[in-house]
Amino acid sequence: MRSFVIGDIHGAYKAMMQCFDRAGFNYKKDRLICLGDVCDRGSEVAMVFDELKKIKNLDYILGNHDYWALEWAEKGKPSNTWQFQGGKDTIDSYPNGMPKKHIKILKNAHYYLKEGKRLFVHGGILTNKALKKQGPDVFLWDRSLVKKAIKKVSKKNISPITKYKEIYLGHTPTLNFGSKLPINACEIWMMDTGAGYGGPVSMMNIKTKEIFQSEDTKMIYA
């Protein structure tokens, strides 16, 4: 079984499908770890979740935009902040409200996934606390880990920051650092390549590190 990790999709169904096609992804035999933020900023959120449900071996990590979307789906009261941050696109994708099968994906999502010396989380972690002593605000929103890694690499220091061999993150677009590709800094892999801001969706074979990318979403949805 091949294992893949995919960065923030943000409602870009066509872009995600390009990644699947280019990787030759097998819905029954391969595994996909989704780093969260399927929701918001794109028009095809419902289509993405429908497609993800077809994958036998899917692990879903909750993102901050997913958290907002789940609150709306369960309470029916969208916050102005969320709508301004792309939530309106999710609402428009569900004219009759989010169905239970999609809500279930979000409610069953992991805040983080730890497998041996590998860690998968949407936002980040604190390096001075055990994971069980950290909360959703950190896992969904933290960027301090990324900042530490980028700062170290800028000084040509690639020594590990944490006890993990590899940490896979979404949340912080690599576009912020001038790249449309996933960035490897120390043991950190930054997989959000900016689909929510016109960039591509990126997917990677965890073992081989081969990257499969879509076209820029600004081109797909022009």
N, C-alpha and C positions, 0 to 999 in steps of 0.2 A: 504493500500500500504506500503510495506516495503521499506526502503531507505538504500542503501549501498554506501560506499565510497571505491574507489580502488586506490592504489598507482601506481607509475610509472611502466608501462608495458614494455616499450622499445622493441617493436616488438616481444614479446614472446607470440604468439597466443595460443600455446598449454598450457602454464602456466595460461593464463587468463581463458581459457576454464575449466581448473581444478578448479579454484576458483568458476566459475559460477556453475559447476556441484555440488561441495561440498556445496554450499549455496542454491542449489535448486532455482536458480535465474529464475524468470518469466519475460520474455521479454515484456509482455504486461501489467502486473500488478505491477511489482516492479520498483523502481527508482534506477538509478546508477549515482553517481557523480564521474567523472573521474578527478583525480588531475593533469592530463597532462603528457607529455613525453611518449606518445605512440611511438613516433619516435626514431630512432637511436639505435645502439648497438645490435639489434636483426634482424633476417632475415625475419620476417613475419609482417612487418608494415602494408602492404596493407591488409592482411588478418584480422588484428585486427580492422582496420577502417571499413572494410566490415561488420564485426560482430557487432561493435558498432552501425552501422546504423540501425540494426534490432531492437534496443531497443527503445520502445515508449517513455519512460521517461528518457532521457539522458541529463545530464548537463556536459558540457566539460569545464574544466579549462585549459587555455593555459600554456604550459611549455616552458622552454627556448629552449629545443631541437625541440619542435614543431615550435617555432618562427623561428629558423634557417631553418627548413624544408619548412615552408611556403614561406620564402624569395626565396629559390631555386625553389620551385614549380611555383612561379609567375614570377621570373626574369630569371630562367634558368642558373644562374651562381653560382655554389656551392663554398663557400669559403674553403680554405685549412684548416682553423681552425675547421670549422664544420665537414669536412670529417675526420679529425684526431680524433674528439670527437664522432665518430660513425655515421656520416652522410652518409658515403659510403654505410652502410647497408640499409639506407632508399632509396638511389638512386638505389641500386641493386634490391630493392623490387619493383621498378617502372621502368621497362625497357623502357616503352613508356611514361614516365612522370606521375606525380600524376594526377588522374582524377578529374574533377570538383567537384564530389560529396564528395571527401575527402578534397579537398581544402576548400569547403564550411564549413565542420566541424571546421576546424582550423580558418577560417575567422570569424565564428560566436561564437567562444569560448569566455568565460569570462576571464578577468584578475583575477577576484575574484568573489565569490558569497557569499552574506551576507543574512542570514535568521534568523531574530531575534537576539539571542545571540550566534549564530553559524556563523563561517566564514570558507570558503574554499578558499585556494590559493595555488599556486604551490610552490613558494619559501618562501615568508614570507612577513612581513610588518614591518614598523618602528613604534615604540611605542610612539614616541613623535610628530607624525603628524596625522592629519585626513586622512582617506583613499583617499578622493578626491584630496588631495594635494600631494599624492605619485604617482609615475609613473611606467610604465612597467618594468624598470630596477629593481625596488624593488620587485614587485610581481613575476617576473620571476627568480630572482637571489639571493635575500636576504637570508642570513643565520644567521643574528644577533639575530633574535627571537629564533631560535633553540639554539644558544649558550647561551643566557640568561637563557632559561628554563633548560637546562642541568646543567648549573653552579648552579642554585638555588637548584635543586633537589640533587645535589652532597653535598650540605650543609644542606640537610634534610628540605628544605623550599619549600613547594608546594603551596604557596599562588599565586594567579593569577598575571600575568604580564600585562594583558590587561583588557579591559572592557568586553571581550567576555567570555562566559561560556565554549565554546569549539572552538578551531581552528584546522583545519585539513590541513596538509601540505604534499607535496611530496618533491622532489628535493634533500634532504639531506639523504643519505642512513643510515638506522639504523645499518648497518654493521660497519659503522665508530665508533659506540659505543659498538661493540661486541654483537649485537643482530640481529637475523633473524626475530624477531617479531616486529610489530608496537610498538613504545615507547610512553607512556603517561607521559609527563613531565609538571607539573603545569596544565594549561588548554590546552596545545599543544598535538596533536596527530600526530606523525610522521609516515606516511604510506608508505614511500618508503623503502622497505626491501631489496633492492639491486638486483633486477632482471637484471639490466644492468651490473652487476658485478658477475653474477653466482648465486645470491641468489634467493629467491622466490618472486612471486607476491603475494600481500596481499590485501584482501578485508574484510570490516567489516560492520556489521549491526549497523547503527548509534544509534539506540535506545537501543539495548541489549548489544552492544559492543562485540558480538560474532565474532571471527575472522575465516576467511576461507582462507587457503593458498595453493599455488601450491607446487610442489616439487621444489628443487633448479633448476634454469635454466641450470646450468652447468651439471646437471644430465639428464635433458630432452633433451638437445641438444648435448649430448656427442658424 
